[in-house]
């Protein structure tokens, strides 16, 4: 049965995983998730809450029988949504960024969808029984009590920030750590700045809406001398309304393409840093084992050497897995961010053409007033 589950999980077509709907009950969001196995045309639909996603992430972390698991860059799970109506927009934006924008949590759903697709596409994580259960079980797996795995124990080591500055013995990993630290900060800043740009566009759209409406107050059909002025006000109102619609479309394009891409990349940079830090913690553990083995008394020498060899073997496997992960990371992240950029450009170009055509019509109409 175990082999069957693993084979089934691995055969899930990652691109077929979709979040087709989301419903809200109080502060709880329930997501409808559909998927399809590569060997079958039949689809499966399950309903999951955020706690189920946390259970899945915990299940991926807890695969203690997977060699080198600490060298895996785990797809980053978005932060928990806070759908409470009493939550201010400022708090929601601080917690979720771009994922707090959009109608009916659709951008957040897209982020969760990308998370599941990344897990299903991963050569190691796709074999997890937790993924199979998540995508196929009719019961909510989040109600189950997940066991704590090696990465939970390592979470205590995350508090030991002194290890983060520990010099690496491998120049490749030291370079990756330095690069990751810088890129993580840059992507976080880029995401925040781009979010500010989008919010300003939304404010401009709102202001244009108010201005367009207020122009109707200038209309006076009772006074014959004011009829011409009233027509100008009505036409100007239509023009400002067109500008408002353009701002709305442009900001929606920003959110659903580049905004989502920057958010994903920013979270992936942190995931990579966490993996590199886990390896650094294992490096510190190895160096400690080496010293203990060298200083061990004759009656404990064999035991300490055994511990040192086991730690060295584990560290070598983690490093090997980490190098492969980093290679895949660079290739996949460039490809994915490129796709987001292309989609962003195409959508903005289409919106610009529509807006240009509409404004040209308004310009022709305005020219008639001068005749």
N, C-alpha and C positions, 0 to 999 in steps of 0.2 A: 504493500500500500504506500509506503514511504516513497519508493521509486516512482510509483504512478503519480503521486502528488507533485514531485519535483519535475517530472517530465511534462506534466500538464501546465505547471507554472511557467516553465521555460518556453513552452510552445505558444504562449499568449502573444498575439500580434500587438506589439506596443502601439502602433499607429491607430489601432482600432479602439483603444481605450478613450472613451469620451465621457465627460460629465454633461449630461443632457438636460438636467433640471436641478433646481435648488428650491427648497421650501423652508420657511422660517416658522418656528413655533416658540414664541417667547425669545429667549436668548440662544436657542439651539437651531443651527442650520443643518438640514439633511440633504445630502447630495445623491442624485441618481446617477449611477456609474454603469456604463455598458462596456462590454469587451467581447472579443472573439478570438478563439483559438486558431492558430495558423492552419491546423489540419481539419477545421470544420467551418461550415458557413453559418452554423447556429450561433446566436449571440446570447450573452448572459447579462442580466440587469440586477444590480444590487443597490441597496440604500445604505449610506454610511454617514456618520457624523464625524466631527473633527477628532473626537476621542478614538475613533476607529483608525484614523490616519496616524495618530500618535502610537497606537498599538502596533501598526504596521512598521513604523520607524523603529520602535523598540525591538520588534521581532528581527529586523534586519541587523540591528546592533548586537543581538544576542546569539548569533550563530557561532558558538564557541568551537564547533567542529570544522570551521572553515579556516584553513591556514592563511596567515597574513591578512586577516580581516582588518586589522588596525591600519593597514596601508591603503584601504579603499577610500576613495572620495565619495562619500554618501550624497546622493541627490538631496538638496536642502528642502526640508518641509517648511512651507510658509508659516508665519506666526498665527496663533489662534485668532479667529475673527471675534470681534465684540459687536454683535449686531444690535445691542441695546439702543433703543431710540433716544435714551437719555445721554448717550455717549457723545461728547462734542466732536466736531469734525477735526479739531486740532489734535485731540488724543488719538483718534482713528488714524489720521495721517502719520502721526509720530510712530504708531505701532506697525502699520501696514504699508504706508507710503502709497504707491500707485495702486496697490491691491484694494485700497479703501474707496477708490473712485469707480465710476461706471454705474450702470443701472442693474439692480437686482443681483448684485454680487457676481456678475458675469466675468469680470476681470479676475476676481479671486478664484472663481471656478476654473478659469483657464490656467491659472498658476498651479492649482492642484492637479489638473489634467496633465500638465507638463511634468509635474513631479512623478506621477504614476507612469507616464511614458518613459521617463528617464530610468526609473527602477526596472521596468520591464525590458528595457534595451540593454541593461548592464549584464555582462556575461556571468558575473558571480551572483549578484543580487536577484536576478531573474529566476534562479533556482530555489529561492527561499520558499518554504512551505507557508510562511506567513503571507506572502504575496498571493499564493494560490487560494488560501482561505479568504483573504480580503476580497478577491475578485469573484469568488464563487459561492461562498457560504451564505445561506439565507439569513443566518443569525448575525447579530452585531458582534464582531470579535472584540471590540473595545471594552466590552463588559468583562472579558476574561482578565485574569491577573497575570500580567507578563512577568517572567522571571528576569532578574537582573543579570546582565552579561558582562563581558570583559570591558566593554566601553563604558558601562555604568561605574564600574570600579575605577576606571581611568578618569572619570569625571572629577574625582577627588584630586587627581594630579593636575587638573586644569587650574586649580587654585594656586599651585606652586609656580607662580609667574617667573620665578628666577630661572626655571628651566627653559623658558622661551628664549632667553638670551644666551643659552649654552651653545658654544661653538661646535659646529658639526665636523665630523671627521671626513665627510665626503663633500668635496667641492661642489658637486652637482646639486646636492640637497641644500647646502648653505646658500647657493645662488638662488635656488627656488624659494627658499624661506625669505630672503631679502626682497626678491621680486614680488612675492605674494603679499608681503606686508605693505609695500608701496602701492601696488595695484589695488589692494583691498580698500585702502584709504581713498585712492583716486576714483574708483568706481562708486564708492559710497557718496563722495562729494558730487560727482557727475549726476548721479541719480537724484540727489537732493536739489541740485540746481535746475535740472530739467523739470522736476516736479513743480518748482516755483514758477517756471515759465508757463507750464500748463495751467496752473491755478490762476495766473494773471490773465491768460486767455479766457478762462471761464468768467473771471470778474468783468472783463471787457464785454463779453457776450451779454452778461446780466445788465451792464450799464447801457448797452445798445438797446436792449429790450425796453428798459425804462424810458430812454430817450425817444424811441419809436412810438411808444404809447403816448407820451406827453405831447407829441406833435399834433395828435388828434384834438387836443384841447384848444388848438389855435384855429380850428375849422369854424367858419361862420358862414352859413348858407343864407342867413336872413338879410345880410347887408350886401347888396349887389357889388359895391366897390371892393368888398373883401373876398369875392368869389375866386378871383385869380390867385390871390395870396393863399387861400384855402387849398386850392389845387396843388400849389407848390408844396405846401406843408404835407399834404397826403402823399405826394410822390416822394418827398424826402423821407417820410416815414417808411415807405416801402423799401427805399434804398438802405436805410439804417437797419431795417429788419433783415435784409439780405446779408448785410455785414455781420449781423448777430448770428445768423444761421451758419455763415462761413466760419466764424470763430468757434462755434459749437462743434462743427464737423472736424475742424483742424485739431481741436483739443481731444476729441474722441479718437482720432487717428493716432495722436501722440500717445495716448494711454494704452490703446490696444496693440500697438506695435513696439516702438522704441522704448516707451516707458516700461512695458512688461519685460522687454529684453534686458534693459539696464537693471531692473529689479532682480531678475533671475541671475544675471551675471554677478551682481553684487553679493547675493546669497551664496553663489557657487565659490566666489573668492574666499568667503569665510569658511566654507566647507573644506576647501583645499588647505587653508591655514590650520584648521583643526586636525586634519590628517597629518600634516607635517609636524604639528606639535605632539601628536600621539607617538610618532616615530622618534622624536627628540626625547620624550619621556622614556621610551624603551632603550635609547642610546645611553641615557644617564644610568638606567638600571644595569645595562651591560657593563659600563665602566665601573660601577660599584661592584659588580660580580667579579670583574677582573682583579680589582684591588683586594677583595676578600680572598680570592683564590691565591694571590701572591703572598698575602700575609697570614694565610691559614697555618695553624699548627699541624704537625705531622698526623695527629690522630683525626683531624678534620679535613685534611688536604683533599682526599678523594671525594668527599661530599661537596666541597666548595668547587672543585674542578668540574664535577657533574653539573652543578648549578650553572657554572660559567658556560659550559658547552651547550646546555639547553637554551640559555638566554641568547648566546651567540647565534644558534641555529634559528631561533624565533626572530631575532633582529634581522638576519640575512633574508629570511622569507618576506618579512614586512617591507624591507627596503626594495626587494625585487618587485613585489606587487605595487609598491608606491611609484616606482619608476614607470611601470606600464600604465598605471593610472594617470600619471602626469602627462605622459605622451598622448594618451587618449583625450585627456582633459584639454590640452592645447588645441588639438585638432577639432574636437567636437564643439568647444566653446567658440572658436573662430567661425566655424560653419553656422552655428545657431545664431550668433549675433549678426553675422552677415545676412542671414535670412530675414531677421527682424528689421535690419536697416533697409533692405530691398523692399520689403513690404511697406515700410514707413514711407519711403520715397514714392512708391507707386500710388499709395492711397492719397498722399498729399498732392501729387501731381494731378490725379483725377479730380480731387476737390477743387484745386486751383482752376482747372479748366471749366468746371461747372460754375464756379463763382465768376470767372471772367466772362463767360457767355451771358450770365444773368445781369451782371453790371453793364455789359454792352447794351442790352435791351433797355435798361433804365436810362442809360446815356442818350440813346436815340429818342426816347420819350421826352427827356428833358430838353433836347434840342428843339422840339416842336413848340415848347413854351416861348422860345425866342422868335418864332416866326410870326 
